[in-house]
Amino acid sequence: IRPETPRRSPETTMKLLHSIKLLYGDNVDIYTFGCNELENIIQSYTKSFDFTHFGILNSSQLASLFNNTHIFIDMSLFQAMGLTGMEAMACNNAVILPKHGGANEFIKDSYNGFLVDTIHDEECLKVVDNLMNDRLLLTSIAKEAVKDICQYSPYFSSKNILDYLFKS
């Protein structure tokens, strides 16, 4: 949640999380992060349902959080690279990411994650519902996510750049 960055869709994200909490109640714990204070744009949601906000997290804190979650949702209108989604995948999370942007470089939709049109939050809610009601699907997506995201390590990226630059 980054209220100061409109393309991150903080209001849409909070609306979706509220809907998820209404549907699943105590069967789901909701965690947010990304800013120290939730600004006025989403203040109305902070009192309407229970969730835990962690503020700005460093790399190890984020990994610790992701190691204790199952689903990561990014409702940004556009996500240039999707690094946070990649980190969630590496920690065995099923991810739901915007179809607009760079996530289509590493997400095989419905195989190792999900790409949604974040303008339509009901599309994302349908994916969450499928994951919540089909443990086999959740496990399968998370398993493929961990396996597939390993090919995007900094080592491999660096090697590919060097191979390209120093072709013989």
Backbone torsions as a table, in degrees:
resi	resn	phi	psi	omega
1	ILE	NA	118.1	175.5
2	ARG	-132.1	88.1	-176.2
3	PRO	-58.4	-27.0	-178.2
4	GLU	-78.6	-6.2	-178.7
5	THR	-117.7	95.6	-174.8
6	PRO	-56.0	-35.6	-178.0
7	ARG	-67.0	-12.8	176.0
8	ARG	-80.3	-6.9	176.0
9	SER	53.4	56.8	-177.8
10	PRO	-61.6	-38.5	-179.5
11	GLU	-67.8	-44.3	178.5
12	THR	-62.5	-40.9	179.3
13	THR	-61.4	-48.6	-179.0
14	MET	-65.0	-36.7	177.4
15	LYS	-62.4	-44.2	178.9
16	LEU	-63.7	-47.1	-179.5
17	LEU	-61.6	-37.7	175.7
18	HIS	-61.2	-44.5	178.9
19	SER	-62.3	-41.3	178.9
20	ILE	-62.5	-44.7	-179.9
21	LYS	-63.9	-39.2	177.3
22	LEU	-62.9	-41.1	-178.9
23	LEU	-70.5	-40.4	-170.1
24	TYR	-111.6	-8.8	174.7
25	GLY	49.3	-127.1	-177.4
26	ASP	-73.9	-4.5	177.5
27	ASN	-80.5	-2.1	-179.0
28	VAL	-139.5	138.7	171.5
29	ASP	-109.7	134.1	-177.6
30	ILE	-113.6	130.3	179.6
31	TYR	-124.3	137.6	175.3
32	THR	-125.7	160.5	178.1
33	PHE	-160.0	173.0	173.6
34	GLY	122.3	-15.6	177.5
35	CYS	-151.2	158.0	-179.9
36	ASN	-77.1	-39.2	-179.1
37	GLU	-128.3	139.8	176.4
38	LEU	-82.8	114.2	-174.4
39	GLU	-74.5	176.3	-176.1
40	ASN	-53.2	-33.6	-175.2
41	ILE	-58.6	-27.7	-179.6
42	ILE	-123.3	10.1	179.6
43	GLN	-55.8	-37.5	-177.5
44	SER	-60.3	-29.2	-179.4
45	TYR	-79.6	-24.1	-174.2
46	THR	-65.9	-19.4	179.5
47	LYS	-106.2	-5.7	-173.4
48	SER	-91.8	-14.1	176.1
49	PHE	-159.9	160.5	-178.2
50	ASP	-84.3	128.3	172.3
51	PHE	-155.5	163.9	178.8
52	THR	-112.0	127.0	178.4
53	HIS	-107.3	124.5	-175.8
54	PHE	-96.7	-6.8	-179.2
55	GLY	76.9	-149.8	179.3
56	ILE	-86.2	126.7	-177.0
57	LEU	-110.4	143.3	171.9
58	ASN	-84.0	177.4	-174.0
59	SER	-57.9	-45.6	-177.4
60	SER	-71.0	-34.5	176.3
61	GLN	-66.3	-39.8	179.0
62	LEU	-65.7	-43.9	177.8
63	ALA	-61.0	-40.7	178.5
64	SER	-62.7	-43.4	177.4
65	LEU	-61.8	-49.7	-178.0
66	PHE	-63.9	-28.4	177.2
67	ASN	-72.4	-7.0	179.2
68	ASN	-119.6	17.5	178.2
69	THR	-127.2	171.3	-178.2
70	HIS	-121.9	-28.5	-176.4
71	ILE	-133.4	133.4	174.5
72	PHE	-118.0	132.8	-179.0
73	ILE	-122.4	129.5	173.5
74	ASP	-120.9	112.8	-177.3
75	MET	-99.3	20.4	178.0
76	SER	-57.4	147.9	175.3
77	LEU	-65.7	-36.4	-179.0
78	PHE	-147.0	135.2	177.8
79	GLN	-126.3	110.2	-174.3
80	ALA	-54.8	-52.8	-177.3
81	MET	-120.1	-42.3	-179.2
82	GLY	87.5	33.9	-176.8
83	LEU	-58.6	-41.3	-179.7
84	THR	-64.6	-38.0	174.9
85	GLY	-62.8	-39.6	177.8
86	MET	-63.6	-41.6	178.4
87	GLU	-63.6	-40.2	178.0
88	ALA	-63.8	-41.4	177.9
89	MET	-60.6	-42.3	-179.5
90	ALA	-64.1	-20.4	179.4
91	CYS	-102.0	22.0	173.1
92	ASN	71.3	34.0	175.9
93	ASN	-101.8	144.6	166.1
94	ALA	-78.9	130.9	-176.3
95	VAL	-112.9	146.3	174.3
96	ILE	-123.4	112.9	-172.3
97	LEU	-125.9	160.8	179.5
98	PRO	-67.4	137.5	178.4
99	LYS	-74.7	-15.0	177.9
100	HIS	-92.6	115.9	179.7
101	GLY	125.9	-156.9	-170.4
102	GLY	-83.2	-10.0	-176.8
103	ALA	-62.2	-25.7	179.2
104	ASN	-68.9	-6.8	174.8
105	GLU	-75.8	-26.2	-176.7
106	PHE	-126.8	-9.5	177.3
107	ILE	-97.5	126.7	168.2
108	LYS	-100.9	102.8	-170.3
109	ASP	-50.7	129.8	178.8
110	SER	70.0	9.8	178.2
111	TYR	-116.9	-52.7	178.8
112	ASN	-123.1	9.4	179.7
113	GLY	168.2	-173.7	-178.7
114	PHE	-132.7	139.0	174.2
115	LEU	-110.7	126.1	-178.3
116	VAL	-128.2	155.7	171.9
117	ASP	-82.5	103.8	-171.5
118	THR	-71.3	-6.6	173.3
119	ILE	-68.5	-27.4	-178.4
120	HIS	-108.6	90.1	-176.2
121	ASP	-63.7	-22.0	177.8
122	GLU	-66.9	-27.9	175.7
123	GLU	-64.6	-43.8	178.0
124	CYS	-66.5	-41.3	179.8
125	LEU	-61.1	-36.4	178.0
126	LYS	-65.0	-41.0	177.9
127	VAL	-64.5	-44.5	177.7
128	VAL	-59.0	-43.8	179.9
129	ASP	-60.3	-43.5	177.7
130	ASN	-60.4	-43.8	-179.4
131	LEU	-67.5	-39.3	-179.2
132	MET	-68.5	-30.9	-175.8
133	ASN	-99.7	-2.3	-179.4
134	ASP	-134.8	89.5	-178.0
135	ARG	-61.4	-32.8	178.0
136	LEU	-63.6	-42.4	177.9
137	LEU	-63.1	-47.8	179.4
138	LEU	-57.3	-47.2	-179.4
139	THR	-64.7	-42.8	-179.4
140	SER	-64.0	-46.7	179.6
141	ILE	-61.9	-46.4	-179.1
142	ALA	-63.4	-40.4	179.4
143	LYS	-62.5	-46.4	179.2
144	GLU	-67.4	-35.2	179.4
145	ALA	-60.1	-48.7	180.0
146	VAL	-61.0	-46.1	-177.9
147	LYS	-63.0	-47.1	-173.9
148	ASP	-74.4	-34.6	-174.3
149	ILE	-71.0	-20.0	-180.0
150	CYS	-61.1	-25.4	179.7
151	GLN	-74.6	-2.7	-180.0
152	TYR	-109.9	27.9	179.9
153	SER	-69.8	156.5	178.0
154	PRO	-57.8	-32.8	179.0
155	TYR	-60.6	-49.8	-178.4
156	PHE	-65.5	-39.3	177.8
157	SER	-62.4	-45.0	178.8
158	SER	-62.5	-44.2	179.6
159	LYS	-61.0	-43.6	-180.0
160	ASN	-63.4	-39.2	177.7
161	ILE	-64.5	-46.4	179.3
162	LEU	-63.3	-42.5	177.7
163	ASP	-59.6	-41.9	-179.9
164	TYR	-66.7	-45.0	-176.7
165	LEU	-70.0	-32.5	-175.1
166	PHE	-116.8	45.7	176.3
167	LYS	-59.4	139.7	177.6
168	SER	-102.3	NA	NA
